[in-house]
Amino acid sequence: MPIPKCTKSGAFRHAGNLKDFRAYQSWENPRCEILKTIAKLKPMGKSLCLTCKGGRLLCGRSSCPLLQKLQIQNPIQGKLKETLFGPSPPSIFVGWKNYPNVFAGPMGTISLRDEIISGSAGPTVKISDAQILDNPAQWYGLDFNDIIRMRSMLIRSKKEQGVREKTKLLEDMQELTLSVKATDVEMQFKGKPHYSVSFSPISQPMGPTAILEKFRIAENTKIPQAVDSIVSDRLKAVESSSLLYQKGFDVYYISKVLSAGILGLEKNKKLVPTRWSITTTDDILAKEMMKSIRIYPQVSDFLVYTNTYLENHFEVLLIPGNWSFEQFEAWAPRTLWTLSQDKPTIAQESEGFSGRTKYAVTEGGGYYAGRFAVCEFLEKMRRQATTIVFREIYDSYVMPVGVWEIRENLRHAFQGKPLRFGTLGSALKHIESTLTIPIKEFISRSQFLRQKKLGEFL
């Protein structure tokens, strides 16, 4: 994947390679107005970019200047019109800015081609199937370019909507979201949409956006009876989310339903911004699974699972012991979020047997996506363990694609056969051989490992 490079025109172009990009742009050589502006902001420090990842706007700006400039243009601009008729995956998008008065709207396909994409890990994606375009569970193995190509076919319509406001648009969006098949929709926009692909550290890349004037569902939706029954019951959002998951509906479907304001007691129902619903769903489902995990037998060996995808490498260590969870994010220098760094930066979050009560600030949604995948696996195993996730993000991770890649990386790690070790030291020695950073750097930051002497591990 070519490395994006900022030019005087303010748009990213493609640099020849990562070395050229580093020489061109850095905190010490801030040729780009993005970094010049950020450097002047107080108390914003350049290290906060990694904590924020553009998601919380810690710098005080209305939008992340790094993500704002990471835009990809496409010749499909000429195909965009003021009207659209075609299938929705089905899905909606709910923004978070200016909450509780947000922009929300259904998503539709700009153009469907009878095209096959085959990823490096062997998946086959048929572009003419609109459902694929908003289902990360089916993306594993596709590279950055493939993901962007798919997401560029989706147009995100938007209209201002109070999160508790009852409107015809809300009713239609909720019906569309509950459907389990692609559904034809008709949209009329206020002006011709402008093509771009935007990025978020939480949600998937987004294609062009347009102000919605009129919307109509053009065919019958397909809502499973089990879903209709669960959402119609007087249940809290936690209870209905768990029931949907137990019925076999994936986390991606549940997060969309939660975002559409369908779940929960009637007095509490409201639209939930997409980025919040993703993390909330991971949190709800993991906490429900932990109730069972805490009473399961402990794993009997030291187990190590591994996986690498989208320039992210994972090592997962299951240690005999009570349930607890720790996750490391080790970022290579000179990634989008570590332009200022000349050595790896390690973030760490953890929780003990009884769980956590505060938000995982340093890792954000990535922590909850990782914890969900681990809990999902332990629940299937009917075991508990002290679990440590080592995640290394290489410098070739050039753009954020959302926390789904963490979730799917770990899901695929657990599909493989684990390596078994008789001691913690031997397990850590193996893990160190697969990492680019010395294991002692993780041990010194670990809530679970630093209590022991380093010599016990080596």
For each residue, the residues with C-beta under 8 A, 3 or more apart:
1: 143 144 145 396 398 399
2: 14 15 16
3: 14 15 17 18 20 21 398
4: 12 13 14 15 21 69 70 398 399
5: 12 13 14 15 20 21 24 25
6: 10 11 12 25 31 32 33 34 69
7: 10 11 12 13
8:
9:
10: 6 7 33 69
11: 6 7 69 71 73
12: 4 5 6 7 69 70 71 72
13: 4 5 7
14: 2 3 4 5
15: 2 3 4 5 18 20 21 24
16: 2 20
17: 3 20 21
18: 3 15 21 22 334 395 396
19: 22 23
20: 3 5 15 16 17 23 24
21: 3 4 5 15 17 18 24 25 334
22: 18 19 25 26 334
23: 19 20
24: 5 15 20 21 29 31
25: 5 6 21 22 29 30 31 32 35 339
26: 22 29 30 35 334 339 340
27: 30 35 39 46 339 340
28:
29: 24 25 26
30: 25 26 27 35 36 39
31: 6 24 25
32: 6 25 35 36 69
33: 6 10 36 37
34: 6 37 38 65 66 69
35: 25 26 27 30 32 38 39 339
36: 30 32 33 39 40
37: 33 34 40 41 65
38: 34 35 41 44 46 49 59 65
39: 27 30 35 36 46
40: 36 37
41: 37 38 44 59 60 61
42:
43:
44: 38 41 48 58 59 60
45: 48
46: 27 38 39 49 339 340
47: 50 51 340 341 345
48: 44 45 51 52 58 59
49: 38 46 52 53 54 66 337 338 339 340
50: 47 53 331 337 338 345 347
51: 47 48 58 347 361 362
52: 48 49 55 56 57 58 59 64
53: 49 50 201 337 364 400
54: 49 57 64 66 67 199 200 201 400
55: 52 64 200 201 202 275 364 365
56: 52 364
57: 52 54 60 61 62 63 64
58: 44 48 51 52
59: 38 41 44 48 52 64 65
60: 41 44 57
61: 41 57 64 65
62: 57 97
63: 57 67 68
64: 52 54 55 57 59 61 67 68
65: 34 37 38 59 61 68 69
66: 34 49 54 69 70 336 337
67: 54 63 64 70 198 199 200 400
68: 63 64 65 71
69: 4 6 10 11 12 32 34 65 66
70: 4 12 66 67 198 199 336 399
71: 11 12 68 196 197 198
72: 12 148 152 196 197
73: 11 77 195 196
74: 77 152 195 197
75: 78
76: 79 80 110 111 152 153 195
77: 73 74 80 194 195
78: 75
79: 76 110 111
80: 76 77 110 155 192 193 194 195 208
81: 84 192
82: 188 189 190 191 192
83: 186 187 188 189
84: 81 108 110 155 185 186 187 189
85: 184 185 186 187 218
86: 108 109 110 112 130 184 185
87: 90 108 109 112 130 182 183 184 185
88: 91 106 107 108 109 130 176 182 183 184 185
89: 107 109 130 131 132 133 134 135 154 182
90: 87 106 107 176 177 179 181 182 183 185 221
91: 88 106 107 134 176 177 256
92: 104 105 106 107 173 176 177 256 259 260
93: 104 105 107 156 158 203 206 274
94: 102 103 104 259 260 271 272 273 274 277
95: 98 102 103 104 158 273 274
96: 99 102 273 274 275 276
97: 62 102 103
98: 95 101 102 103
99: 96 102 163 273
100: 162 163 164 270
101: 98 160 161 162 163
102: 94 95 96 97 98 99 160 161 162 163 271 273
103: 94 95 97 98 158 159 160 161
104: 92 93 94 95 158 159 161 169 173 271
105: 92 93 156 157 158 159 169 173 212 215
106: 88 90 91 92 157 172 173 176 185 187 212 215
107: 88 89 90 91 92 93 134 154 155 156 157
108: 84 86 87 88 154 155 157 185 187
109: 86 87 88 89 112 130 133 153 154 155
110: 76 79 80 84 86 152 153 154 155 207 208
111: 76 79 153
112: 86 87 109 127 128 130 153
113: 127 128
114: 126 127 128
115: 126 127 128
116: 124 125 126 127
117: 124 125 127 142 146 149 150
118: 122 123 124 125
119: 122 123 125 139 140 141 142 143 146
120: 141 142 143
121: 140 141 309
122: 118 119 141
123: 118 119 138 139 140 141 142
124: 116 117 118
125: 116 117 118 119 129 132 138 139 142 146 150
126: 114 115 116 129 132
127: 112 113 114 115 116 117 132 149 150 153
128: 112 113 114 115
129: 125 126 132 182
130: 86 87 88 89 109 112 133 182
131: 89 134 135 181 182
132: 89 125 126 127 129 135 138 139 150
133: 89 109 130 150 151 153 154
134: 89 91 107 131 154 204
135: 89 131 132 138 139 252
136: 139 204 252 402 404 405 407 408
137: 140 250 252 408
138: 123 125 132 135
139: 119 123 125 132 135 136 142 147 150 404 408
140: 119 121 123 137 309 408 411 412
141: 119 120 121 122 123 309
142: 117 119 120 123 125 139 146 147 150
143: 1 119 120 146 147 310
144: 1 147 148 310 398 399 401
145: 1 148 149
146: 117 119 125 142 143 149 150
147: 139 142 143 144 150 151 204 205 401
148: 72 144 145 151 152 197 205
149: 117 127 145 146 152 153
150: 117 125 127 132 133 139 142 146 147 153 154
151: 133 147 148 154 197 204 205 206 207
152: 72 74 76 110 148 149 195 197 207
153: 76 109 110 111 112 127 133 149 150 207
154: 89 107 108 109 110 133 134 150 151 206 207
155: 80 84 107 108 109 110 187 193 207 208 209 210
156: 93 105 107 206 207 208 209 210
157: 105 106 107 108 187 189 209 210 211 212 215
158: 93 95 103 104 105 209 210 211 212
159: 103 104 105 169 211 212
160: 101 102 103
161: 101 102 103 104 165 167 169 170 271
162: 100 101 102 165
163: 99 100 101 102 261 270 271 272
164: 100 269 270 271
165: 161 162 170
166: 170 171
167: 161 170 171
168: 171 172
169: 104 105 159 161 172 173 212 215
170: 161 165 166 167 173 174 261 271
171: 166 167 168 174 175
172: 106 168 169 175 176 215 216 217
173: 92 104 105 106 169 170 176 177 260
174: 170 171 177 178 260 261 262
175: 171 172 178 179 217 221 223
176: 88 90 91 92 106 172 173 179 183 185 217 221
177: 90 91 92 173 174 256 257 259 260 262
178: 174 175 221 223 227 228 231 257 260 262
179: 90 175 176 183 221 222 223
180: 222 223 224 227 253
181: 90 131 221 222
182: 87 88 89 90 129 130 131
183: 87 88 90 176 179 217 218 219 220 221 222
184: 85 86 87 88 217 218 219
185: 84 85 86 87 88 90 106 108 176 215 216 217 218
186: 83 84 85 214 215 216 218
187: 83 84 85 106 108 155 157 210 212 214 215
188: 82 83 212 213 214 215
189: 82 83 84 157 192 193 210 211 212 213
190: 82 210 211 212 213
191: 82 210 211
192: 80 81 82 189 210
193: 80 155 189 208 209 210
194: 77 80 208 209
195: 73 74 76 77 80 152 207 208
196: 71 72 73 207 208
197: 71 72 74 148 151 152 205 206 207
198: 67 70 71 205 206
199: 54 67 70 205 206 399 400 401
200: 54 55 67 203 204 205 206 275 400 402
201: 53 54 55 364 365 366 400 402 403
202: 55 275 278 279 364 365 402 403
203: 93 200 206 274 275 278 402
204: 134 136 147 151 200 401 402 404
205: 147 148 151 197 198 199 200 399 401 402
206: 93 151 154 156 197 198 199 200 203 209
207: 110 151 152 153 154 155 156 195 196 197
208: 80 110 155 156 193 194 195 196
209: 155 156 157 158 193 194 206
210: 155 156 157 158 187 189 190 191 192 193
211: 157 158 159 189 190 191
212: 105 106 157 158 159 169 187 188 189 190 215
213: 188 189 190
214: 186 187 188
215: 105 106 157 169 172 185 186 187 188 212
216: 172 185 186
217: 172 175 176 183 184 185 221
218: 85 183 184 185 186
219: 183 184
220: 183
221: 90 175 176 178 179 181 183 217
222: 179 180 181 183
223: 175 178 179 180 227 228
224: 180 227 228
225: 228 229
226: 229 230 247
227: 178 180 223 224 230 231 244 247 249 257
228: 178 223 224 225 231 232
229: 225 226 232 233
230: 226 227 233 235 240 243 244 247
231: 178 227 228 240 257 262 263
232: 228 229
233: 229 230 240
234: 265 266
235: 230 239 240 243 263 264 265
236: 239 240 264 265 268
237: 240 241 258 263 264 268 284
238: 241 242 284 288
239: 235 236 242 243
240: 230 231 233 235 236 237 243 244 263 264
241: 237 238 244 245 254 258 263 281 284 285 288
242: 238 239 245 246 284 285 288
243: 230 235 239 240 246 247
244: 227 230 240 241 247 249 253 254 257
245: 241 242 248 249 250 251 254 285 288
246: 242 243
247: 226 227 230 243 244
248: 245
249: 227 244 245 253 254
250: 137 245 253 254
251: 245 254 255 281 282 285 372 407
252: 135 136 137 255 256 404
253: 180 244 249 250 256 257
254: 241 244 245 249 250 251 257 258 281 285
255: 251 252 258 259 274 277 278 280 281 282
256: 91 92 177 252 253 259 260 277
257: 177 178 227 231 244 253 254 260 262 263
258: 237 241 254 255 262 263 272 277 280 281
259: 92 94 177 255 256 271 272 273 274 276 277
260: 92 94 173 174 177 178 256 257 271
261: 163 170 174 269 270 271 272
262: 174 177 178 231 257 258 269
263: 231 235 237 240 241 257 258 269
264: 235 236 237 240 268 269
265: 234 235 236 268 269
266: 234 269
267:
268: 236 237 264 265
269: 164 261 262 263 264 265 266
270: 100 163 164 261
271: 94 102 104 161 163 164 170 259 260 261
272: 94 163 258 259 261 276 277 280
273: 94 95 96 99 102 259 276 277
274: 93 94 95 96 203 255 259 277 278
275: 55 96 200 202 203 278 279 365
276: 96 259 272 273 279 280
277: 94 255 256 258 259 272 273 274 280 281
278: 202 203 255 274 275 281 282 365 369 402 403
279: 202 275 276 282 283 364 365 368 369 403
280: 255 258 272 276 277 283 284
281: 241 251 254 255 258 277 278 284 285
282: 251 255 278 279 285 286 365 368 369 371 372 403 407
283: 279 280 286 287 368 372
284: 237 238 241 242 280 281 287 288
285: 241 242 245 251 254 281 282 288 289 372 375 376
286: 282 283 289 290 368 371 372 375
287: 283 284 290 291 355
288: 238 241 242 245 284 285 291
289: 285 286 292 293 375 376 378 379
290: 286 287 293 294 323 355 375
291: 287 288 294
292: 289 295 296 379 382
293: 289 290 296 323 375 378 379 383 384
294: 290 291 322 323 353 384
295: 292 384
296: 292 293 378 381 382 383 384
297: 382 383 384
298: 320 321 322 383 384 385
299: 303 318 319 320 381 383 384 385
300: 320
301: 320 420 421 422
302: 317 318 319 320 420 421 422 423 424 426 427
303: 299 317 318 385 418 419 420 421
304: 315 316 317 318 418 419 421 427 430 431
305: 314 315 316 318 413 414 416 418
306: 313 314 315 316 413 416 419 434
307: 313 314 409 410 412 413 416
308: 312 313 314 409
309: 121 140 141 312 405 408 409 412
310: 143 144 397 401 405 409
311: 393 394 396 397 398
312: 308 309 391 392 393 394 397 405 406 409
313: 306 307 308 391 392 394 434 435
314: 305 306 307 308 389 390 391 392 409 410 413
315: 304 305 306 389 390 431 434 435
316: 304 305 306 374 387 388 389 390 410 413 414
317: 302 303 304 387 388 389 390 427 428 431
318: 299 302 303 304 305 385 386 387 418
319: 299 302 385 386 387 388 424 427 448
320: 298 299 300 301 302 385 386
321: 298 324 385 386
322: 294 298 353 384 386
323: 290 293 294 353 378 384 385 386 387
324: 321 350 351 352 353 386 387 448
325: 350 351 371 374 387 388 389
326: 348 349 350 351 387 388 389 446 447 448
327: 348 349 350 363 366 367 370 371 388 389 391
328: 346 347 348 388 389 390 391 442 445 446
329: 346 347 348 362 363 366 391 393
330: 344 345 346 347 390 391 392 393 435 437 441 442
331: 50 335 337 338 341 344 345 346 347 393
332: 335 338 344 392 393 394 395 397 436
333: 338 341 342 343 344 345 395
334: 18 21 22 26 338 339 341 395
335: 331 332 338 339 393 395 397 398
336: 66 70 339 397 398 399 400
337: 49 50 53 66 331
338: 49 50 331 332 333 334 335 341 345
339: 25 26 27 35 46 49 334 335 336
340: 26 27 46 47 49
341: 47 331 333 334 338 344 345
342: 333
343: 333
344: 330 331 332 333 341 436 437 441
345: 47 50 330 331 333 338 341
346: 328 329 330 331 437 441 442 445
347: 50 51 328 329 330 331 362 363
348: 326 327 328 329 362 445 446 447
349: 326 327 360 362 363 367
350: 324 325 326 327 446 447 448
351: 324 325 326 355 356 371
352: 324 355
353: 294 322 323 324
354:
355: 287 290 351 352
356: 351 360
357:
358: 361
359:
360: 349 356 363 364 367 368
361: 51 358 364
362: 51 329 347 348 349
363: 327 329 347 349 360 366 367
364: 53 55 56 201 202 279 360 361 367
365: 55 201 202 275 278 279 282 368 369 403
366: 201 327 329 363 369 370 391 403 406
367: 327 349 360 363 364 370 371
368: 279 282 283 286 360 365 371 372 403
369: 278 279 282 365 366 372 373 403 404 406 407
370: 327 366 367 373 374 389 391 406 407 410
371: 282 286 325 327 351 367 368 374 375
372: 251 282 283 285 286 368 369 375 376 407
373: 369 370 376 377 406 407 410 411 414
374: 316 325 370 371 377 378 387 389 410
375: 285 286 289 290 293 371 372 378 379
376: 285 289 372 373 379 380 411
377: 373 374 380 381 410 411 414
378: 289 293 296 323 374 375 381 382 383 384 385 387
379: 289 292 293 375 376 382
380: 376 377
381: 296 299 377 378
382: 292 296 297 378 379
383: 293 296 297 298 299 378
384: 293 294 295 296 297 298 299 322 323 378
385: 298 299 303 318 319 320 321 323 378
386: 318 319 320 321 322 323 324 448
387: 316 317 318 319 323 324 325 326 374 378
388: 316 317 319 325 326 327 328 446 448 449
389: 314 315 316 317 325 326 327 328 370 374 410
390: 314 315 316 317 328 330 431 435 442
391: 312 313 314 327 328 329 330 366 370 406
392: 312 313 314 330 332 435 436 437
393: 311 312 329 330 331 332 335 397
394: 311 312 313 332 397
395: 18 332 333 334 335
396: 1 18 311
397: 310 311 312 332 335 336 393 394
398: 1 3 4 144 311 335 336
399: 1 4 70 144 199 205 336
400: 53 54 67 199 200 201 336
401: 144 147 199 204 205 310 404 405
402: 136 200 201 202 203 204 205 278 405
403: 201 202 278 279 282 365 366 368 369 406 407
404: 136 139 204 252 369 401 407 408
405: 136 309 310 312 401 402 408 409
406: 312 366 369 370 373 391 403 409 410
407: 136 251 282 369 370 372 373 403 404 410 411
408: 136 137 139 140 309 404 405 411 412
409: 307 308 309 310 312 314 405 406 412 413
410: 307 314 316 370 373 374 377 389 406 407 413 414
411: 140 373 376 377 407 408 414 415
412: 140 307 309 408 409 415 416
413: 305 306 307 314 316 409 410 416
414: 305 316 373 377 410 411
415: 411 412
416: 305 306 307 412 413
417:
418: 303 304 305 318
419: 303 304 306 427 430
420: 301 302 303
421: 301 302 303 304 424 426 427 430
422: 301 302 426
423: 302 426 427
424: 302 319 421 427 428 456 457
425: 428 429 456 457 458
426: 302 421 422 423 429 430
427: 302 304 317 319 419 421 423 424 430 431
428: 317 424 425 431 432 439 443 449 457 458
429: 425 426 432 433 439 457 458
430: 304 419 421 426 427 433 434
431: 304 315 317 390 427 428 434 435 439
432: 428 429 435 438 439
433: 429 430
434: 306 313 315 430 431
435: 313 315 330 390 392 431 432 438 439
436: 332 344 392
437: 330 344 346 392 441 442
438: 432 435 441
439: 428 429 431 432 435 442 443 457
440: 443 444 454
441: 330 344 346 437 438 444 445
442: 328 330 346 390 437 439 445 446 449
443: 428 439 440 446 449 450 454 457
444: 440 441 450
445: 328 346 348 441 442 450
446: 326 328 348 350 388 442 443 449 450
447: 326 348 350 450
448: 319 324 326 350 386 388 451
449: 388 428 442 443 446 452 457
450: 443 444 445 446 447
451: 448
452: 449 456 457
453: 456
454: 440 443 457 458
455: 458
456: 424 425 452 453
457: 424 425 428 429 439 443 449 452 454
458: 425 428 429 454 455
